[in-house]
Amino acid sequence: MLYENWRSRADLDAHFQQPYTEAVMARFPELPAREMELTFCTMTSPRL
């Protein structure tokens, strides 16, 4: 399980376009025990 906070969806999208992320994602089908599931949430508390 990974838990990450991003300032914006645009920042997350930019992260997924980086060469290192694309390289990991290309191998992703062989890495986890089951299919990846992404859940997007909206932070409701003030940012520190």
mmCIF entry with sequence, helices, sheets and N, C-alpha, C, O atoms, coordinates in Angstrom:
data_MODEL
# 
_entry.id   MODEL 
# 
_entity.id                         1 
_entity.type                       polymer 
_entity.pdbx_number_of_molecules   1 
# 
_entity_poly.entity_id                      1 
_entity_poly.type                           'polypeptide(L)' 
_entity_poly.nstd_linkage                   no 
_entity_poly.nstd_monomer                   no 
_entity_poly.pdbx_seq_one_letter_code       MLYENWRSRADLDAHFQQPYTEAVMARFPELPAREMELTFCTMTSPRL 
_entity_poly.pdbx_seq_one_letter_code_can   MLYENWRSRADLDAHFQQPYTEAVMARFPELPAREMELTFCTMTSPRL 
_entity_poly.pdbx_strand_id                 A 
# 
loop_
_entity_poly_seq.entity_id 
_entity_poly_seq.num 
_entity_poly_seq.mon_id 
_entity_poly_seq.hetero 
1 1  MET n 
1 2  LEU n 
1 3  TYR n 
1 4  GLU n 
1 5  ASN n 
1 6  TRP n 
1 7  ARG n 
1 8  SER n 
1 9  ARG n 
1 10 ALA n 
1 11 ASP n 
1 12 LEU n 
1 13 ASP n 
1 14 ALA n 
1 15 HIS n 
1 16 PHE n 
1 17 GLN n 
1 18 GLN n 
1 19 PRO n 
1 20 TYR n 
1 21 THR n 
1 22 GLU n 
1 23 ALA n 
1 24 VAL n 
1 25 MET n 
1 26 ALA n 
1 27 ARG n 
1 28 PHE n 
1 29 PRO n 
1 30 GLU n 
1 31 LEU n 
1 32 PRO n 
1 33 ALA n 
1 34 ARG n 
1 35 GLU n 
1 36 MET n 
1 37 GLU n 
1 38 LEU n 
1 39 THR n 
1 40 PHE n 
1 41 CYS n 
1 42 THR n 
1 43 MET n 
1 44 THR n 
1 45 SER n 
1 46 PRO n 
1 47 ARG n 
1 48 LEU n 
# 
_struct_asym.id          A 
_struct_asym.entity_id   1 
# 
loop_
_struct_conf.conf_type_id 
_struct_conf.id 
_struct_conf.pdbx_PDB_helix_id 
_struct_conf.beg_label_comp_id 
_struct_conf.beg_label_asym_id 
_struct_conf.beg_label_seq_id 
_struct_conf.pdbx_beg_PDB_ins_code 
_struct_conf.end_label_comp_id 
_struct_conf.end_label_asym_id 
_struct_conf.end_label_seq_id 
_struct_conf.pdbx_end_PDB_ins_code 
_struct_conf.beg_auth_comp_id 
_struct_conf.beg_auth_asym_id 
_struct_conf.beg_auth_seq_id 
_struct_conf.end_auth_comp_id 
_struct_conf.end_auth_asym_id 
_struct_conf.end_auth_seq_id 
_struct_conf.pdbx_PDB_helix_class 
_struct_conf.details 
_struct_conf.pdbx_PDB_helix_length 
HELX_P HELX_P1 AA1 ARG A 9  ? PHE A 16 ? ARG A 9  PHE A 16 1 ? 8 
HELX_P HELX_P2 AA2 PRO A 19 ? ARG A 27 ? PRO A 19 ARG A 27 1 ? 9 
HELX_P HELX_P3 AA3 PHE A 28 ? GLU A 30 ? PHE A 28 GLU A 30 5 ? 3 
# 
_struct_conf_type.id          HELX_P 
_struct_conf_type.criteria    ? 
_struct_conf_type.reference   ? 
# 
loop_
_atom_site.group_PDB 
_atom_site.id 
_atom_site.type_symbol 
_atom_site.label_atom_id 
_atom_site.label_alt_id 
_atom_site.label_comp_id 
_atom_site.label_asym_id 
_atom_site.label_entity_id 
_atom_site.label_seq_id 
_atom_site.pdbx_PDB_ins_code 
_atom_site.Cartn_x 
_atom_site.Cartn_y 
_atom_site.Cartn_z 
_atom_site.occupancy 
_atom_site.B_iso_or_equiv 
_atom_site.pdbx_formal_charge 
_atom_site.auth_seq_id 
_atom_site.auth_comp_id 
_atom_site.auth_asym_id 
_atom_site.auth_atom_id 
_atom_site.pdbx_PDB_model_num 
ATOM 1   N N  . MET A 1 1  ? 0.846   -1.169  0.000   1.00 0.00 ? 1  MET A N  1 
ATOM 2   C CA . MET A 1 1  ? 0.000   0.000   0.000   1.00 0.00 ? 1  MET A CA 1 
ATOM 3   C C  . MET A 1 1  ? 0.892   1.232   0.000   1.00 0.00 ? 1  MET A C  1 
ATOM 4   O O  . MET A 1 1  ? 1.864   1.321   0.751   1.00 0.00 ? 1  MET A O  1 
ATOM 5   N N  . LEU A 1 2  ? 0.544   2.165   -0.847  1.00 0.00 ? 2  LEU A N  1 
ATOM 6   C CA . LEU A 1 2  ? 1.205   3.469   -0.882  1.00 0.00 ? 2  LEU A CA 1 
ATOM 7   C C  . LEU A 1 2  ? 0.176   4.523   -0.523  1.00 0.00 ? 2  LEU A C  1 
ATOM 8   O O  . LEU A 1 2  ? -0.977  4.459   -0.948  1.00 0.00 ? 2  LEU A O  1 
ATOM 9   N N  . TYR A 1 3  ? 0.610   5.492   0.264   1.00 0.00 ? 3  TYR A N  1 
ATOM 10  C CA . TYR A 1 3  ? -0.240  6.627   0.608   1.00 0.00 ? 3  TYR A CA 1 
ATOM 11  C C  . TYR A 1 3  ? 0.553   7.876   0.281   1.00 0.00 ? 3  TYR A C  1 
ATOM 12  O O  . TYR A 1 3  ? 1.648   8.076   0.807   1.00 0.00 ? 3  TYR A O  1 
ATOM 13  N N  . GLU A 1 4  ? 0.008   8.713   -0.581  1.00 0.00 ? 4  GLU A N  1 
ATOM 14  C CA . GLU A 1 4  ? 0.719   9.927   -0.986  1.00 0.00 ? 4  GLU A CA 1 
ATOM 15  C C  . GLU A 1 4  ? -0.242  11.106  -0.963  1.00 0.00 ? 4  GLU A C  1 
ATOM 16  O O  . GLU A 1 4  ? -1.435  10.952  -1.226  1.00 0.00 ? 4  GLU A O  1 
ATOM 17  N N  . ASN A 1 5  ? 0.280   12.272  -0.651  1.00 0.00 ? 5  ASN A N  1 
ATOM 18  C CA . ASN A 1 5  ? -0.453  13.530  -0.742  1.00 0.00 ? 5  ASN A CA 1 
ATOM 19  C C  . ASN A 1 5  ? 0.201   14.377  -1.820  1.00 0.00 ? 5  ASN A C  1 
ATOM 20  O O  . ASN A 1 5  ? 1.421   14.539  -1.837  1.00 0.00 ? 5  ASN A O  1 
ATOM 21  N N  . TRP A 1 6  ? -0.603  14.910  -2.707  1.00 0.00 ? 6  TRP A N  1 
ATOM 22  C CA . TRP A 1 6  ? -0.111  15.788  -3.777  1.00 0.00 ? 6  TRP A CA 1 
ATOM 23  C C  . TRP A 1 6  ? -0.807  17.128  -3.666  1.00 0.00 ? 6  TRP A C  1 
ATOM 24  O O  . TRP A 1 6  ? -1.976  17.195  -3.284  1.00 0.00 ? 6  TRP A O  1 
ATOM 25  N N  . ARG A 1 7  ? -0.098  18.197  -3.999  1.00 0.00 ? 7  ARG A N  1 
ATOM 26  C CA . ARG A 1 7  ? -0.697  19.536  -3.942  1.00 0.00 ? 7  ARG A CA 1 
ATOM 27  C C  . ARG A 1 7  ? -1.854  19.667  -4.910  1.00 0.00 ? 7  ARG A C  1 
ATOM 28  O O  . ARG A 1 7  ? -2.830  20.362  -4.627  1.00 0.00 ? 7  ARG A O  1 
ATOM 29  N N  . SER A 1 8  ? -1.751  18.999  -6.059  1.00 0.00 ? 8  SER A N  1 
ATOM 30  C CA . SER A 1 8  ? -2.810  19.106  -7.062  1.00 0.00 ? 8  SER A CA 1 
ATOM 31  C C  . SER A 1 8  ? -2.799  17.869  -7.948  1.00 0.00 ? 8  SER A C  1 
ATOM 32  O O  . SER A 1 8  ? -1.822  17.121  -7.982  1.00 0.00 ? 8  SER A O  1 
ATOM 33  N N  . ARG A 1 9  ? -3.884  17.670  -8.653  1.00 0.00 ? 9  ARG A N  1 
ATOM 34  C CA . ARG A 1 9  ? -3.957  16.561  -9.613  1.00 0.00 ? 9  ARG A CA 1 
ATOM 35  C C  . ARG A 1 9  ? -2.946  16.798  -10.744 1.00 0.00 ? 9  ARG A C  1 
ATOM 36  O O  . ARG A 1 9  ? -2.390  15.841  -11.282 1.00 0.00 ? 9  ARG A O  1 
ATOM 37  N N  . ALA A 1 10 ? -2.707  18.046  -11.101 1.00 0.00 ? 10 ALA A N  1 
ATOM 38  C CA . ALA A 1 10 ? -1.721  18.367  -12.136 1.00 0.00 ? 10 ALA A CA 1 
ATOM 39  C C  . ALA A 1 10 ? -0.327  17.912  -11.716 1.00 0.00 ? 10 ALA A C  1 
ATOM 40  O O  . ALA A 1 10 ? 0.431   17.398  -12.539 1.00 0.00 ? 10 ALA A O  1 
ATOM 41  N N  . ASP A 1 11 ? 0.019   18.096  -10.431 1.00 0.00 ? 11 ASP A N  1 
ATOM 42  C CA . ASP A 1 11 ? 1.319   17.631  -9.936  1.00 0.00 ? 11 ASP A CA 1 
ATOM 43  C C  . ASP A 1 11 ? 1.421   16.113  -10.016 1.00 0.00 ? 11 ASP A C  1 
ATOM 44  O O  . ASP A 1 11 ? 2.467   15.581  -10.389 1.00 0.00 ? 11 ASP A O  1 
ATOM 45  N N  . LEU A 1 12 ? 0.345   15.413  -9.671  1.00 0.00 ? 12 LEU A N  1 
ATOM 46  C CA . LEU A 1 12 ? 0.338   13.955  -9.766  1.00 0.00 ? 12 LEU A CA 1 
ATOM 47  C C  . LEU A 1 12 ? 0.469   13.513  -11.216 1.00 0.00 ? 12 LEU A C  1 
ATOM 48  O O  . LEU A 1 12 ? 1.236   12.599  -11.520 1.00 0.00 ? 12 LEU A O  1 
ATOM 49  N N  . ASP A 1 13 ? -0.268  14.149  -12.107 1.00 0.00 ? 13 ASP A N  1 
ATOM 50  C CA . ASP A 1 13 ? -0.181  13.808  -13.530 1.00 0.00 ? 13 ASP A CA 1 
ATOM 51  C C  . ASP A 1 13 ? 1.234   14.025  -14.061 1.00 0.00 ? 13 ASP A C  1 
ATOM 52  O O  . ASP A 1 13 ? 1.731   13.219  -14.848 1.00 0.00 ? 13 ASP A O  1 
ATOM 53  N N  . ALA A 1 14 ? 1.887   15.111  -13.636 1.00 0.00 ? 14 ALA A N  1 
ATOM 54  C CA . ALA A 1 14 ? 3.269   15.380  -14.055 1.00 0.00 ? 14 ALA A CA 1 
ATOM 55  C C  . ALA A 1 14 ? 4.202   14.291  -13.524 1.00 0.00 ? 14 ALA A C  1 
ATOM 56  O O  . ALA A 1 14 ? 5.132   13.877  -14.216 1.00 0.00 ? 14 ALA A O  1 
ATOM 57  N N  . HIS A 1 15 ? 3.959   13.835  -12.315 1.00 0.00 ? 15 HIS A N  1 
ATOM 58  C CA . HIS A 1 15 ? 4.759   12.753  -11.731 1.00 0.00 ? 15 HIS A CA 1 
ATOM 59  C C  . HIS A 1 15 ? 4.660   11.492  -12.588 1.00 0.00 ? 15 HIS A C  1 
ATOM 60  O O  . HIS A 1 15 ? 5.671   10.835  -12.840 1.00 0.00 ? 15 HIS A O  1 
ATOM 61  N N  . PHE A 1 16 ? 3.455   11.149  -13.038 1.00 0.00 ? 16 PHE A N  1 
ATOM 62  C CA . PHE A 1 16 ? 3.265   9.953   -13.852 1.00 0.00 ? 16 PHE A CA 1 
ATOM 63  C C  . PHE A 1 16 ? 3.898   10.085  -15.240 1.00 0.00 ? 16 PHE A C  1 
ATOM 64  O O  . PHE A 1 16 ? 4.075   9.079   -15.927 1.00 0.00 ? 16 PHE A O  1 
ATOM 65  N N  . GLN A 1 17 ? 4.236   11.288  -15.660 1.00 0.00 ? 17 GLN A N  1 
ATOM 66  C CA . GLN A 1 17 ? 4.874   11.492  -16.963 1.00 0.00 ? 17 GLN A CA 1 
ATOM 67  C C  . GLN A 1 17 ? 6.395   11.485  -16.887 1.00 0.00 ? 17 GLN A C  1 
ATOM 68  O O  . GLN A 1 17 ? 7.061   11.571  -17.919 1.00 0.00 ? 17 GLN A O  1 
ATOM 69  N N  . GLN A 1 18 ? 6.956   11.384  -15.684 1.00 0.00 ? 18 GLN A N  1 
ATOM 70  C CA . GLN A 1 18 ? 8.410   11.363  -15.531 1.00 0.00 ? 18 GLN A CA 1 
ATOM 71  C C  . GLN A 1 18 ? 8.969   10.024  -16.021 1.00 0.00 ? 18 GLN A C  1 
ATOM 72  O O  . GLN A 1 18 ? 8.320   8.990   -15.858 1.00 0.00 ? 18 GLN A O  1 
ATOM 73  N N  . PRO A 1 19 ? 10.167  10.031  -16.620 1.00 0.00 ? 19 PRO A N  1 
ATOM 74  C CA . PRO A 1 19 ? 10.758  8.791   -17.139 1.00 0.00 ? 19 PRO A CA 1 
ATOM 75  C C  . PRO A 1 19 ? 10.889  7.691   -16.089 1.00 0.00 ? 19 PRO A C  1 
ATOM 76  O O  . PRO A 1 19 ? 10.655  6.521   -16.395 1.00 0.00 ? 19 PRO A O  1 
ATOM 77  N N  . TYR A 1 20 ? 11.261  8.045   -14.854 1.00 0.00 ? 20 TYR A N  1 
ATOM 78  C CA . TYR A 1 20 ? 11.421  7.021   -13.820 1.00 0.00 ? 20 TYR A CA 1 
ATOM 79  C C  . TYR A 1 20 ? 10.081  6.398   -13.441 1.00 0.00 ? 20 TYR A C  1 
ATOM 80  O O  . TYR A 1 20 ? 10.011  5.201   -13.163 1.00 0.00 ? 20 TYR A O  1 
ATOM 81  N N  . THR A 1 21 ? 9.018   7.202   -13.430 1.00 0.00 ? 21 THR A N  1 
ATOM 82  C CA . THR A 1 21 ? 7.695   6.659   -13.112 1.00 0.00 ? 21 THR A CA 1 
ATOM 83  C C  . THR A 1 21 ? 7.185   5.798   -14.263 1.00 0.00 ? 21 THR A C  1 
ATOM 84  O O  . THR A 1 21 ? 6.607   4.734   -14.037 1.00 0.00 ? 21 THR A O  1 
ATOM 85  N N  . GLU A 1 22 ? 7.395   6.250   -15.481 1.00 0.00 ? 22 GLU A N  1 
ATOM 86  C CA . GLU A 1 22 ? 6.980   5.456   -16.634 1.00 0.00 ? 22 GLU A CA 1 
ATOM 87  C C  . GLU A 1 22 ? 7.705   4.110   -16.663 1.00 0.00 ? 22 GLU A C  1 
ATOM 88  O O  . GLU A 1 22 ? 7.108   3.099   -17.031 1.00 0.00 ? 22 GLU A O  1 
ATOM 89  N N  . ALA A 1 23 ? 8.983   4.084   -16.280 1.00 0.00 ? 23 ALA A N  1 
ATOM 90  C CA . ALA A 1 23 ? 9.746   2.835   -16.250 1.00 0.00 ? 23 ALA A CA 1 
ATOM 91  C C  . ALA A 1 23 ? 9.173   1.858   -15.224 1.00 0.00 ? 23 ALA A C  1 
ATOM 92  O O  . ALA A 1 23 ? 9.058   0.663   -15.496 1.00 0.00 ? 23 ALA A O  1 
ATOM 93  N N  . VAL A 1 24 ? 8.819   2.365   -14.055 1.00 0.00 ? 24 VAL A N  1 
ATOM 94  C CA . VAL A 1 24 ? 8.219   1.500   -13.023 1.00 0.00 ? 24 VAL A CA 1 
ATOM 95  C C  . VAL A 1 24 ? 6.849   1.016   -13.480 1.00 0.00 ? 24 VAL A C  1 
ATOM 96  O O  . VAL A 1 24 ? 6.521   -0.160  -13.322 1.00 0.00 ? 24 VAL A O  1 
ATOM 97  N N  . MET A 1 25 ? 6.053   1.907   -14.041 1.00 0.00 ? 25 MET A N  1 
ATOM 98  C CA . MET A 1 25 ? 4.709   1.531   -14.477 1.00 0.00 ? 25 MET A CA 1 
ATOM 99  C C  . MET A 1 25 ? 4.754   0.501   -15.606 1.00 0.00 ? 25 MET A C  1 
ATOM 100 O O  . MET A 1 25 ? 3.852   -0.330  -15.713 1.00 0.00 ? 25 MET A O  1 
ATOM 101 N N  . ALA A 1 26 ? 5.778   0.541   -16.441 1.00 0.00 ? 26 ALA A N  1 
ATOM 102 C CA . ALA A 1 26 ? 5.919   -0.449  -17.513 1.00 0.00 ? 26 ALA A CA 1 
ATOM 103 C C  . ALA A 1 26 ? 6.116   -1.848  -16.936 1.00 0.00 ? 26 ALA A C  1 
ATOM 104 O O  . ALA A 1 26 ? 5.687   -2.835  -17.534 1.00 0.00 ? 26 ALA A O  1 
ATOM 105 N N  . ARG A 1 27 ? 6.766   -1.933  -15.774 1.00 0.00 ? 27 ARG A N  1 
ATOM 106 C CA . ARG A 1 27 ? 6.995   -3.212  -15.115 1.00 0.00 ? 27 ARG A CA 1 
ATOM 107 C C  . ARG A 1 27 ? 5.893   -3.575  -14.131 1.00 0.00 ? 27 ARG A C  1 
ATOM 108 O O  . ARG A 1 27 ? 5.883   -4.683  -13.594 1.00 0.00 ? 27 ARG A O  1 
ATOM 109 N N  . PHE A 1 28 ? 4.980   -2.669  -13.893 1.00 0.00 ? 28 PHE A N  1 
ATOM 110 C CA . PHE A 1 28 ? 4.006   -2.861  -12.822 1.00 0.00 ? 28 PHE A CA 1 
ATOM 111 C C  . PHE A 1 28 ? 3.189   -4.148  -12.927 1.00 0.00 ? 28 PHE A C  1 
ATOM 112 O O  . PHE A 1 28 ? 2.914   -4.759  -11.895 1.00 0.00 ? 28 PHE A O  1 
ATOM 113 N N  . PRO A 1 29 ? 2.790   -4.590  -14.116 1.00 0.00 ? 29 PRO A N  1 
ATOM 114 C CA . PRO A 1 29 ? 1.996   -5.824  -14.161 1.00 0.00 ? 29 PRO A CA 1 
ATOM 115 C C  . PRO A 1 29 ? 2.693   -7.034  -13.527 1.00 0.00 ? 29 PRO A C  1 
ATOM 116 O O  . PRO A 1 29 ? 2.014   -7.955  -13.072 1.00 0.00 ? 29 PRO A O  1 
ATOM 117 N N  . GLU A 1 30 ? 4.012   -7.053  -13.487 1.00 0.00 ? 30 GLU A N  1 
ATOM 118 C CA . GLU A 1 30 ? 4.724   -8.195  -12.921 1.00 0.00 ? 30 GLU A CA 1 
ATOM 119 C C  . GLU A 1 30 ? 5.105   -8.003  -11.450 1.00 0.00 ? 30 GLU A C  1 
ATOM 120 O O  . GLU A 1 30 ? 5.606   -8.939  -10.827 1.00 0.00 ? 30 GLU A O  1 
ATOM 121 N N  . LEU A 1 31 ? 4.881   -6.821  -10.882 1.00 0.00 ? 31 LEU A N  1 
ATOM 122 C CA . LEU A 1 31 ? 5.333   -6.544  -9.521  1.00 0.00 ? 31 LEU A CA 1 
ATOM 123 C C  . LEU A 1 31 ? 4.325   -6.873  -8.411  1.00 0.00 ? 31 LEU A C  1 
ATOM 124 O O  . LEU A 1 31 ? 4.676   -7.618  -7.496  1.00 0.00 ? 31 LEU A O  1 
ATOM 125 N N  . PRO A 1 32 ? 3.109   -6.361  -8.448  1.00 0.00 ? 32 PRO A N  1 
ATOM 126 C CA . PRO A 1 32 ? 2.213   -6.598  -7.304  1.00 0.00 ? 32 PRO A CA 1 
ATOM 127 C C  . PRO A 1 32 ? 1.523   -7.960  -7.374  1.00 0.00 ? 32 PRO A C  1 
ATOM 128 O O  . PRO A 1 32 ? 1.511   -8.620  -8.413  1.00 0.00 ? 32 PRO A O  1 
ATOM 129 N N  . ALA A 1 33 ? 0.959   -8.353  -6.254  1.00 0.00 ? 33 ALA A N  1 
ATOM 130 C CA . ALA A 1 33 ? 0.233   -9.618  -6.178  1.00 0.00 ? 33 ALA A CA 1 
ATOM 131 C C  . ALA A 1 33 ? -1.137  -9.524  -6.855  1.00 0.00 ? 33 ALA A C  1 
ATOM 132 O O  . ALA A 1 33 ? -1.712  -10.541 -7.240  1.00 0.00 ? 33 ALA A O  1 
ATOM 133 N N  . ARG A 1 34 ? -1.657  -8.304  -6.997  1.00 0.00 ? 34 ARG A N  1 
ATOM 134 C CA . ARG A 1 34 ? -2.937  -8.127  -7.671  1.00 0.00 ? 34 ARG A CA 1 
ATOM 135 C C  . ARG A 1 34 ? -2.932  -6.805  -8.420  1.00 0.00 ? 34 ARG A C  1 
ATOM 136 O O  . ARG A 1 34 ? -2.000  -6.013  -8.284  1.00 0.00 ? 34 ARG A O  1 
ATOM 137 N N  . GLU A 1 35 ? -3.963  -6.566  -9.203  1.00 0.00 ? 35 GLU A N  1 
ATOM 138 C CA . GLU A 1 35 ? -4.050  -5.359  -10.016 1.00 0.00 ? 35 GLU A CA 1 
ATOM 139 C C  . GLU A 1 35 ? -4.053  -4.100  -9.145  1.00 0.00 ? 35 GLU A C  1 
ATOM 140 O O  . GLU A 1 35 ? -4.627  -4.083  -8.056  1.00 0.00 ? 35 GLU A O  1 
ATOM 141 N N  . MET A 1 36 ? -3.399  -3.050  -9.649  1.00 0.00 ? 36 MET A N  1 
ATOM 142 C CA . MET A 1 36 ? -3.317  -1.790  -8.915  1.00 0.00 ? 36 MET A CA 1 
ATOM 143 C C  . MET A 1 36 ? -4.691  -1.124  -8.858  1.00 0.00 ? 36 MET A C  1 
ATOM 144 O O  . MET A 1 36 ? -5.452  -1.144  -9.825  1.00 0.00 ? 36 MET A O  1 
ATOM 145 N N  . GLU A 1 37 ? -4.982  -0.542  -7.713  1.00 0.00 ? 37 GLU A N  1 
ATOM 146 C CA . GLU A 1 37 ? -6.225  0.198   -7.517  1.00 0.00 ? 37 GLU A CA 1 
ATOM 147 C C  . GLU A 1 37 ? -5.865  1.581   -6.997  1.00 0.00 ? 37 GLU A C  1 
ATOM 148 O O  . GLU A 1 37 ? -5.200  1.714   -5.970  1.00 0.00 ? 37 GLU A O  1 
ATOM 149 N N  . LEU A 1 38 ? -6.306  2.607   -7.708  1.00 0.00 ? 38 LEU A N  1 
ATOM 150 C CA . LEU A 1 38 ? -6.068  3.989   -7.279  1.00 0.00 ? 38 LEU A CA 1 
ATOM 151 C C  . LEU A 1 38 ? -7.349  4.538   -6.674  1.00 0.00 ? 38 LEU A C  1 
ATOM 152 O O  . LEU A 1 38 ? -8.431  4.387   -7.243  1.00 0.00 ? 38 LEU A O  1 
ATOM 153 N N  . THR A 1 39 ? -7.222  5.167   -5.537  1.00 0.00 ? 39 THR A N  1 
ATOM 154 C CA . THR A 1 39 ? -8.346  5.828   -4.897  1.00 0.00 ? 39 THR A CA 1 
ATOM 155 C C  . THR A 1 39 ? -7.958  7.281   -4.680  1.00 0.00 ? 39 THR A C  1 
ATOM 156 O O  . THR A 1 39 ? -6.941  7.567   -4.049  1.00 0.00 ? 39 THR A O  1 
ATOM 157 N N  . PHE A 1 40 ? -8.755  8.192   -5.194  1.00 0.00 ? 40 PHE A N  1 
ATOM 158 C CA . PHE A 1 40 ? -8.485  9.618   -5.046  1.00 0.00 ? 40 PHE A CA 1 
ATOM 159 C C  . PHE A 1 40 ? -9.416  10.201  -3.994  1.00 0.00 ? 40 PHE A C  1 
ATOM 160 O O  . PHE A 1 40 ? -10.625 9.970   -4.019  1.00 0.00 ? 40 PHE A O  1 
ATOM 161 N N  . CYS A 1 41 ? -8.845  10.949  -3.082  1.00 0.00 ? 41 CYS A N  1 
ATOM 162 C CA . CYS A 1 41 ? -9.608  11.583  -2.005  1.00 0.00 ? 41 CYS A CA 1 
ATOM 163 C C  . CYS A 1 41 ? -9.297  13.074  -1.994  1.00 0.00 ? 41 CYS A C  1 
ATOM 164 O O  . CYS A 1 41 ? -8.270  13.511  -2.512  1.00 0.00 ? 41 CYS A O  1 
ATOM 165 N N  . THR A 1 42 ? -10.180 13.831  -1.409  1.00 0.00 ? 42 THR A N  1 
ATOM 166 C CA . THR A 1 42 ? -9.973  15.264  -1.259  1.00 0.00 ? 42 THR A CA 1 
ATOM 167 C C  . THR A 1 42 ? -9.722  15.562  0.208   1.00 0.00 ? 42 THR A C  1 
ATOM 168 O O  . THR A 1 42 ? -10.515 15.192  1.073   1.00 0.00 ? 42 THR A O  1 
ATOM 169 N N  . MET A 1 43 ? -8.612  16.233  0.480   1.00 0.00 ? 43 MET A N  1 
ATOM 170 C CA . MET A 1 43 ? -8.281  16.583  1.857   1.00 0.00 ? 43 MET A CA 1 
ATOM 171 C C  . MET A 1 43 ? -9.227  17.684  2.334   1.00 0.00 ? 43 MET A C  1 
ATOM 172 O O  . MET A 1 43 ? -9.421  18.696  1.660   1.00 0.00 ? 43 MET A O  1 
ATOM 173 N N  . THR A 1 44 ? -9.800  17.463  3.491   1.00 0.00 ? 44 THR A N  1 
ATOM 174 C CA . THR A 1 44 ? -10.737 18.446  4.021   1.00 0.00 ? 44 THR A CA 1 
ATOM 175 C C  . THR A 1 44 ? -10.151 19.265  5.162   1.00 0.00 ? 44 THR A C  1 
ATOM 176 O O  . THR A 1 44 ? -10.719 20.288  5.545   1.00 0.00 ? 44 THR A O  1 
ATOM 177 N N  . SER A 1 45 ? -9.026  18.828  5.708   1.00 0.00 ? 45 SER A N  1 
ATOM 178 C CA . SER A 1 45 ? -8.393  19.589  6.779   1.00 0.00 ? 45 SER A CA 1 
ATOM 179 C C  . SER A 1 45 ? -7.468  20.650  6.173   1.00 0.00 ? 45 SER A C  1 
ATOM 180 O O  . SER A 1 45 ? -7.057  20.525  5.019   1.00 0.00 ? 45 SER A O  1 
ATOM 181 N N  . PRO A 1 46 ? -7.144  21.679  6.935   1.00 0.00 ? 46 PRO A N  1 
ATOM 182 C CA . PRO A 1 46 ? -6.220  22.706  6.430   1.00 0.00 ? 46 PRO A CA 1 
ATOM 183 C C  . PRO A 1 46 ? -4.848  22.104  6.160   1.00 0.00 ? 46 PRO A C  1 
ATOM 184 O O  . PRO A 1 46 ? -4.389  21.220  6.883   1.00 0.00 ? 46 PRO A O  1 
ATOM 185 N N  . ARG A 1 47 ? -4.210  22.592  5.121   1.00 0.00 ? 47 ARG A N  1 
ATOM 186 C CA . ARG A 1 47 ? -2.847  22.137  4.815   1.00 0.00 ? 47 ARG A CA 1 
ATOM 187 C C  . ARG A 1 47 ? -1.871  22.845  5.728   1.00 0.00 ? 47 ARG A C  1 
ATOM 188 O O  . ARG A 1 47 ? -1.994  24.039  6.000   1.00 0.00 ? 47 ARG A O  1 
ATOM 189 N N  . LEU A 1 48 ? -0.912  22.091  6.187   1.00 0.00 ? 48 LEU A N  1 
ATOM 190 C CA . LEU A 1 48 ? 0.094   22.667  7.088   1.00 0.00 ? 48 LEU A CA 1 
ATOM 191 C C  . LEU A 1 48 ? 1.313   23.107  6.335   1.00 0.00 ? 48 LEU A C  1 
ATOM 192 O O  . LEU A 1 48 ? 2.260   23.614  6.935   1.00 0.00 ? 48 LEU A O  1 
# 
